[in-house]
Amino acid sequence: MWDEPYLETCCRSTLHRLLLCEDAGRPSGLRDQPCLERLERMGLCALRSDGRFAITDAGLGRHRQEIGPID
């Protein structure tokens, strides 16, 4: 954990919203667009062909580590 890039509070919130969106993903153009782009650069989410962002397996792991598991 200590050798991973720090996630700002806004980016952690965006990561959690990505998890909650499940297969629907998050569309571009929302207020959290900069965070979505940062998470994409970090490999924690991916931009799909339909223009929506979806959480990756790495993002799920980082969510479990920093935010906690969803039961």
KOLDREN-187163 format. One record per atom (N, C-alpha, C, O): x, y, z; atom name. Coordinates in Angstrom, 1 decimal, m for minus. Example, Ala and Ser with C-alpha at 12.3 -4.5 7.8 and 13.67 -1.06 7.14 Angstrom:
       u       v       w  atome
    13.2    m5.7     7.8      N
    12.3    m4.5     7.8     CA
    13.2    m3.3     7.8      C
    14.2    m3.3     8.5      O
    12.8    m2.2     7.1      N
    13.7    m1.1     7.1     CA
    12.9     0.0     7.9      C
    13.4     1.1     8.0      O
//
This chain:
       u       v       w  atome
     0.8    m1.2     0.0      N
     0.0     0.0     0.0     CA
     0.9     1.3     0.0      C
     0.5     2.2    m0.7      O
     2.0     1.3     0.7      N
     2.8     2.5     0.8     CA
     3.5     2.8    m0.4      C
     4.0     4.0    m0.6      O
     3.7     1.9    m1.3      N
     4.4     2.2    m2.6     CA
     3.4     2.5    m3.7      C
     3.8     2.7    m4.9      O
     2.1     2.6    m3.4      N
     1.1     2.9    m4.4     CA
     0.8     4.4    m4.4      C
     0.9     5.0    m3.4      O
     0.5     4.9    m5.6      N
     0.1     6.4    m5.6     CA
    m1.1     6.7    m4.7      C
    m2.0     5.9    m4.6      O
    m1.0     7.8    m4.1      N
    m2.0     8.3    m3.2     CA
    m3.3     8.6    m4.0      C
    m3.2     9.2    m5.0      O
    m4.4     8.2    m3.4      N
    m5.7     8.6    m4.0     CA
    m6.3     9.7    m3.2      C
    m6.6     9.6    m2.0      O
    m6.5    10.9    m3.8      N
    m7.2    12.0    m3.2     CA
    m8.6    11.5    m2.8      C
    m9.2    10.5    m3.3      O
    m9.2    12.2    m1.8      N
   m10.6    11.9    m1.4     CA
   m11.6    11.9    m2.5      C
   m12.4    11.0    m2.6      O
   m11.4    12.8    m3.4      N
   m12.4    12.9    m4.6     CA
   m12.2    11.6    m5.5      C
   m13.2    11.1    m6.0      O
   m11.0    11.2    m5.6      N
   m10.8    10.0    m6.5     CA
   m11.3     8.7    m5.8      C
   m11.8     7.8    m6.4      O
   m11.1     8.7    m4.5      N
   m11.6     7.5    m3.7     CA
   m13.2     7.5    m3.9      C
   m13.8     6.4    m4.0      O
   m13.8     8.6    m3.8      N
   m15.3     8.7    m4.0     CA
   m15.7     8.3    m5.4      C
   m16.7     7.5    m5.5      O
   m14.9     8.7    m6.4      N
   m15.2     8.3    m7.7     CA
   m15.0     6.8    m7.9      C
   m15.8     6.1    m8.6      O
   m14.0     6.2    m7.3      N
   m13.8     4.8    m7.4     CA
   m15.0     4.1    m6.8      C
   m15.4     3.0    m7.3      O
   m15.5     4.6    m5.6      N
   m16.6     3.9    m5.0     CA
   m17.9     4.0    m5.9      C
   m18.6     3.1    m6.0      O
   m18.1     5.2    m6.6      N
   m19.2     5.4    m7.5     CA
   m19.1     4.4    m8.7      C
   m20.1     3.8    m9.1      O
   m17.9     4.2    m9.1      N
   m17.7     3.2   m10.2     CA
   m18.1     1.8    m9.8      C
   m18.7     1.1   m10.5      O
   m17.8     1.5    m8.6      N
   m18.2     0.1    m8.1     CA
   m19.7     0.0    m8.0      C
   m20.3    m1.0    m8.3      O
   m20.3     1.1    m7.5      N
   m21.8     1.1    m7.3     CA
   m22.5     1.0    m8.7      C
   m23.6     0.5    m8.8      O
   m21.9     1.6    m9.7      N
   m22.5     1.6   m11.1     CA
   m22.5     0.2   m11.7      C
   m23.3     0.0   m12.6      O
   m21.7    m0.6   m11.2      N
   m21.6    m2.0   m11.8     CA
   m21.4    m2.0   m13.3      C
   m20.5    m1.3   m13.8      O
   m22.2    m2.7   m14.0      N
   m22.0    m2.9   m15.5     CA
   m22.5    m1.6   m16.2      C
   m22.1    m1.5   m17.4      O
   m23.3    m0.8   m15.6      N
   m23.7     0.4   m16.3     CA
   m22.6     1.4   m16.6      C
   m22.6     2.1   m17.6      O
   m21.6     1.4   m15.7      N
   m20.5     2.3   m15.9     CA
   m20.8     3.8   m15.6      C
   m22.0     4.1   m15.4      O
   m19.8     4.7   m15.7      N
   m20.0     6.1   m15.5     CA
   m19.8     6.8   m16.8      C
   m18.8     6.6   m17.4      O
   m20.7     7.7   m17.2      N
   m20.5     8.4   m18.5     CA
   m19.5     9.5   m18.4      C
   m19.2     9.9   m17.3      O
   m19.0     9.9   m19.5      N
   m18.0    11.0   m19.6     CA
   m18.8    12.3   m19.4      C
   m20.1    12.3   m19.5      O
   m18.1    13.3   m19.0      N
   m18.7    14.7   m18.9     CA
   m19.3    15.0   m17.6      C
   m19.9    16.1   m17.4      O
   m19.2    14.2   m16.6      N
   m19.7    14.5   m15.3     CA
   m18.6    15.3   m14.5      C
   m17.5    15.4   m14.9      O
   m19.0    15.8   m13.3      N
   m18.1    16.6   m12.5     CA
   m16.9    15.8   m12.1      C
   m15.8    16.4   m11.8      O
   m16.9    14.5   m12.0      N
   m15.8    13.7   m11.6     CA
   m14.9    13.3   m12.8      C
   m14.1    12.3   m12.6      O
   m15.1    13.9   m13.9      N
   m14.3    13.5   m15.1     CA
   m12.8    13.5   m14.8      C
   m12.1    12.6   m15.2      O
   m12.2    14.5   m14.2      N
   m10.8    14.5   m13.9     CA
   m10.4    13.3   m13.1      C
    m9.3    12.7   m13.3      O
   m11.2    12.9   m12.1      N
   m10.9    11.8   m11.3     CA
   m11.0    10.5   m12.1      C
   m10.2     9.6   m12.0      O
   m12.0    10.4   m13.0      N
   m12.1     9.2   m13.8     CA
   m10.9     9.1   m14.7      C
   m10.4     8.0   m14.9      O
   m10.4    10.2   m15.3      N
    m9.3    10.1   m16.1     CA
    m8.0     9.7   m15.4      C
    m7.2     9.0   m15.9      O
    m7.9    10.2   m14.1      N
    m6.7     9.8   m13.3     CA
    m6.8     8.4   m13.0      C
    m5.8     7.7   m13.0      O
    m8.0     7.9   m12.6      N
    m8.1     6.5   m12.3     CA
    m7.8     5.6   m13.5      C
    m7.3     4.5   m13.4      O
    m8.2     6.1   m14.7      N
    m7.9     5.3   m15.9     CA
    m6.4     5.3   m16.1      C
    m5.9     4.2   m16.4      O
    m5.7     6.4   m15.9      N
    m4.2     6.4   m16.1     CA
    m3.6     5.4   m15.1      C
    m2.5     4.8   m15.4      O
    m4.2     5.3   m13.9      N
    m3.6     4.4   m12.9     CA
    m4.0     2.9   m13.1      C
    m3.5     2.0   m12.4      O
    m4.9     2.7   m14.1      N
    m5.3     1.3   m14.4     CA
    m6.5     0.8   m13.5      C
    m6.8    m0.4   m13.4      O
    m7.1     1.8   m12.7      N
    m8.2     1.4   m11.8     CA
    m9.5     1.4   m12.5      C
   m10.5     0.9   m11.9      O
    m9.6     2.0   m13.6      N
   m10.9     2.0   m14.4     CA
   m10.5     2.0   m15.9      C
    m9.3     2.3   m16.2      O
   m11.4     1.7   m16.7      N
   m11.1     1.7   m18.2     CA
   m12.3     2.4   m18.9      C
   m13.4     2.3   m18.5      O
   m11.9     3.1   m20.0      N
   m13.0     3.7   m20.8     CA
   m13.4     2.7   m21.8      C
   m12.6     2.2   m22.6      O
   m14.7     2.3   m21.8      N
   m15.2     1.3   m22.7     CA
   m15.5     2.0   m24.1      C
   m15.5     3.2   m24.2      O
   m15.8     1.1   m25.0      N
   m16.1     1.6   m26.4     CA
   m17.4     2.4   m26.4      C
   m17.6     3.2   m27.4      O
   m18.3     2.3   m25.5      N
   m19.5     3.0   m25.4     CA
   m19.4     4.4   m24.8      C
   m20.3     5.1   m24.6      O
   m18.1     4.8   m24.4      N
   m17.8     6.0   m23.8     CA
   m18.0     6.1   m22.3      C
   m18.0     7.2   m21.7      O
   m18.3     5.0   m21.7      N
   m18.5     5.0   m20.2     CA
   m17.3     4.3   m19.5      C
   m16.6     3.5   m20.1      O
   m17.0     4.8   m18.3      N
   m15.9     4.2   m17.5     CA
   m16.4     3.1   m16.7      C
   m17.5     3.2   m16.1      O
   m15.6     2.1   m16.5      N
   m15.9     0.9   m15.7     CA
   m14.8     0.5   m14.9      C
   m13.6     0.7   m15.3      O
   m15.0     0.1   m13.7      N
   m14.0    m0.3   m12.7     CA
   m13.3    m1.6   m13.3      C
   m13.9    m2.5   m13.8      O
   m12.0    m1.7   m13.1      N
   m11.2    m2.8   m13.5     CA
   m10.9    m3.7   m12.3      C
   m11.3    m3.4   m11.2      O
   m10.3    m4.9   m12.5      N
   m10.0    m5.8   m11.4     CA
    m9.0    m5.1   m10.5      C
    m9.1    m5.3    m9.2      O
    m8.1    m4.3   m11.0      N
    m7.2    m3.6   m10.1     CA
    m7.9    m2.5    m9.3      C
    m7.6    m2.3    m8.1      O
    m8.9    m1.9    m9.9      N
    m9.8    m1.0    m9.2     CA
   m10.6    m1.6    m8.1      C
   m10.7    m1.1    m7.0      O
   m11.0    m2.8    m8.3      N
   m11.8    m3.6    m7.3     CA
   m10.8    m3.9    m6.1      C
   m11.2    m3.8    m5.0      O
    m9.6    m4.3    m6.4      N
    m8.6    m4.6    m5.4     CA
    m8.3    m3.3    m4.6      C
    m8.2    m3.4    m3.3      O
    m8.1    m2.2    m5.3      N
    m7.8    m1.0    m4.6     CA
    m9.0    m0.5    m3.7      C
    m8.8     0.1    m2.6      O
   m10.2    m0.7    m4.2      N
   m11.4    m0.4    m3.4     CA
   m11.4    m1.2    m2.2      C
   m11.7    m0.6    m1.1      O
   m11.2    m2.5    m2.3      N
   m11.2    m3.3    m1.1     CA
   m10.2    m2.9    m0.1      C
   m10.4    m2.9     1.1      O
    m9.0    m2.5    m0.6      N
    m7.9    m2.1     0.3     CA
    m8.1    m0.7     1.0      C
    m7.9    m0.6     2.2      O
    m8.7     0.3     0.3      N
    m8.8     1.6     0.8     CA
   m10.2     1.9     1.3      C
   m10.3     2.7     2.3      O
   m11.2     1.4     0.8      N
   m12.6     1.7     1.2     CA
   m13.2     0.6     1.9      C
   m13.9     0.8     2.9      O
   m13.0    m0.6     1.5      N
   m13.5    m1.8     2.2     CA
   m14.4    m2.6     1.2      C
   m14.8    m2.2     0.2      O
   m14.6    m3.9     1.6      N
   m15.4    m4.8     0.8     CA
   m16.9    m4.4     0.8      C
   m17.4    m3.8     1.7      O
   m17.6    m4.7    m0.3      N
   m19.0    m4.5    m0.4     CA
   m19.6    m5.9    m0.3      C
   m19.3    m6.8    m1.1      O
   m20.5    m6.1     0.6      N
   m21.1    m7.4     0.8     CA
   m22.5    m7.4     0.2      C
   m23.2    m8.4     0.2      O
//
